[in-house]
Amino acid sequence: MHITEGVAPVHLALAGAAIAAGGVAAGLRVMKDEQIPRAALMSSVIFISSLVIRLPFGPSSVHPILNGLTGIILGWVSMPVFLVSLFLQALLFQFGGVTTLGINTVTMGLPAVVCFYLFNGPLRRSRSWRRSFLTGAAAGTVASLLSFVLWSIALMLCGKQLMVIAALALGPHIAITIIEGLFTGFVVAFLSRVYPAVFSTPSLMKRGRAD
């Protein structure tokens, strides 16, 4: 799910960097002190999971993105979280690249933001384990699929001949999407029972204290 170094033309890399910069700026602007530990934790989890859990499927290999889980917890803060994680992966292990950091941040971080708007509200209103699980599973599935779509579009813009890579990765990505959806569902259901405040935004945290 990474666009590697040297693949993207200059104009596409610059466009990705500009979009990512806007998203990261938005995330930093809304980030409050209460979210910093969560952001650090999620950045570490994303970094480690993509290194440790790499599943071979035929001609490709895939790894969990966890942007559905990240999105419903952090919202716009997901953008700087993915930027830090992807930068460290590129710097230390040559996954992705520095010139394609913007593109990769957008393909993984933007779906997380979308999932925040789609699923955070219904999750906070959920009163049952089953509903929390289904909401979390939907968030994990939607975010993973959106990332694949954005990644495929980026490959197409890099060169139509690269679309064969997206075609080869479709089957493996469907498999990891199912796994990630189930995993996100279980984690969200567990957190909603033992620590539901993790899904609250800073404005809701302050309102809760006032009440």
C-alpha positions in Angstrom: 0.0 0.0 0.0 3.0 2.3 -0.3 4.0 4.2 -3.4 7.7 3.6 -3.5 10.5 6.2 -4.0 11.0 7.4 -7.5 7.7 6.0 -8.9 5.6 9.2 -8.7 6.2 12.0 -11.2 7.2 15.4 -9.7 3.8 17.1 -10.2 2.0 14.2 -8.5 4.4 14.1 -5.6 4.0 17.8 -5.1 0.2 17.6 -5.3 0.2 14.8 -2.7 2.5 16.8 -0.5 0.2 19.8 -0.7 -2.9 17.9 0.2 -1.1 16.1 3.0 0.2 19.4 4.3 -3.3 20.8 4.5 -4.6 17.7 6.3 -1.7 17.6 8.7 -2.2 21.3 9.5 -5.8 20.7 10.2 -5.0 17.8 12.4 -2.4 19.8 14.4 -4.8 22.7 14.7 -7.5 20.7 16.4 -5.2 18.4 18.4 -5.6 19.0 22.1 -3.5 17.9 25.0 -5.9 15.1 25.8 -5.3 13.5 22.4 -1.5 13.6 22.4 -1.1 10.2 24.3 -3.6 8.6 22.0 -1.9 10.0 18.9 1.5 8.7 20.1 0.0 5.3 20.9 -1.7 5.0 17.5 1.3 6.1 15.6 3.4 3.4 17.4 0.8 0.7 16.7 0.6 1.6 13.0 4.4 1.6 12.7 4.8 -1.7 14.4 1.9 -3.6 12.9 2.9 -2.7 9.3 6.4 -4.1 10.0 5.5 -7.2 12.0 2.3 -8.3 10.3 3.0 -8.7 6.6 1.0 -11.4 4.9 2.0 -13.0 1.6 -0.9 -13.5 -0.8 0.2 -14.8 -4.2 2.2 -12.2 -6.1 1.8 -9.5 -3.5 2.0 -8.9 0.3 -0.3 -6.8 2.4 -0.3 -5.5 5.9 -2.9 -3.9 8.2 -3.3 -0.1 7.9 -5.5 0.4 11.0 -6.8 3.7 9.6 -10.4 2.8 10.5 -9.5 2.4 14.1 -7.3 5.5 14.1 -9.9 7.6 12.4 -12.8 6.9 14.8 -10.5 7.7 17.7 -8.6 10.7 16.4 -10.4 12.2 13.5 -8.3 14.9 11.8 -5.4 14.1 14.1 -5.0 10.9 12.1 -3.2 12.9 9.4 -0.2 13.9 11.5 -0.2 10.4 13.1 0.2 8.7 9.7 2.7 11.3 8.5 5.0 10.5 11.5 4.6 6.7 11.1 5.1 6.7 7.4 8.1 9.0 7.7 9.8 6.6 10.2 9.0 3.6 8.0 10.6 5.4 4.9 13.6 6.6 6.9 14.4 3.4 8.8 13.1 0.6 6.5 12.7 2.1 3.1 9.0 1.4 3.0 7.5 4.0 0.7 9.8 7.0 0.3 10.4 10.6 1.3 9.3 12.0 -2.0 6.1 10.0 -1.9 5.4 10.7 1.7 2.6 13.1 0.9 0.9 10.7 -1.4 1.1 7.8 1.1 -0.1 10.1 3.9 -3.2 11.0 1.9 -4.0 7.5 0.8 -3.9 6.2 4.4 -4.8 9.2 6.4 -7.7 10.7 4.4 -9.9 7.5 4.7 -9.4 7.7 8.5 -10.8 11.2 8.5 -13.8 10.0 6.4 -14.5 7.2 8.8 -14.5 9.6 11.8 -17.4 11.5 10.2 -19.2 8.4 9.2 -18.8 6.2 12.3 -17.7 8.2 15.4 -21.1 9.6 16.1 -23.0 6.3 15.7 -20.4 4.6 17.8 -20.7 7.1 20.7 -24.5 6.5 20.6 -24.2 2.8 20.6 -25.5 1.0 23.7 -24.8 -2.6 22.8 -21.7 -4.8 22.1 -23.1 -6.0 18.8 -23.8 -2.5 17.5 -20.3 -1.3 18.6 -18.7 -4.3 16.8 -20.6 -3.8 13.6 -19.8 -0.1 13.6 -16.1 -0.8 14.2 -16.0 -3.5 11.6 -17.7 -1.1 9.1 -15.1 1.6 9.9 -12.2 -0.8 9.4 -13.6 -2.2 6.1 -14.5 1.2 4.6 -11.2 2.8 5.5 -9.2 -0.1 4.1 -11.2 -0.1 0.8 -10.9 3.7 0.5 -7.2 3.4 0.9 -7.0 0.8 -1.8 -9.0 3.0 -4.2 -6.8 6.0 -3.5 -3.7 3.9 -3.9 -4.9 2.5 -7.2 -5.7 6.0 -8.5 -2.2 7.2 -7.5 -0.7 4.3 -9.3 -2.8 5.1 -12.4 -1.6 8.7 -12.3 2.0 7.5 -12.0 1.6 5.6 -15.2 -1.2 3.4 -16.7 1.2 0.5 -16.9 1.3 0.4 -13.1 -2.4 -0.5 -12.9 -1.4 -4.1 -13.3 0.1 -3.9 -9.8 -3.3 -2.7 -8.4 -5.0 -5.6 -10.3 -2.6 -8.2 -8.8 -3.1 -6.7 -5.3 -6.9 -6.7 -5.4 -7.4 -10.2 -4.1 -4.8 -9.9 -1.3 -6.3 -6.6 -0.3 -9.8 -8.0 -0.1 -8.5 -10.6 2.3 -6.7 -8.1 4.5 -9.7 -5.9 4.4 -11.9 -8.6 5.9 -9.3 -9.4 8.6 -8.9 -5.7 9.4 -12.6 -5.2 9.6 -13.1 -8.0 12.0 -10.1 -6.9 14.1 -11.3 -3.3 14.3 -14.8 -4.5 15.2 -13.5 -6.5 18.2 -11.2 -3.7 19.4 -13.9 -1.0 19.1 -16.4 -3.2 20.9 -14.0 -3.9 23.7 -13.0 -0.2 24.1 -16.6 0.9 24.0 -17.3 -1.3 27.0 -14.2 -0.6 29.1 -13.2 2.9 28.0 -15.9 4.6 25.9 -14.3 8.1 26.5 -11.6 7.1 24.0 -14.0 7.9 21.2 -14.9 11.4 22.5 -13.6 14.5 20.8 -11.9 17.2 22.9 -15.1 19.4 22.8 -17.1 16.5 24.2 -14.5 15.9 26.9 -14.8 19.6 28.0 -18.6 19.5 27.9 -18.5 16.3 30.0 -16.4 18.1 32.7 -18.7 21.1 32.7 -21.8 18.9 33.1 
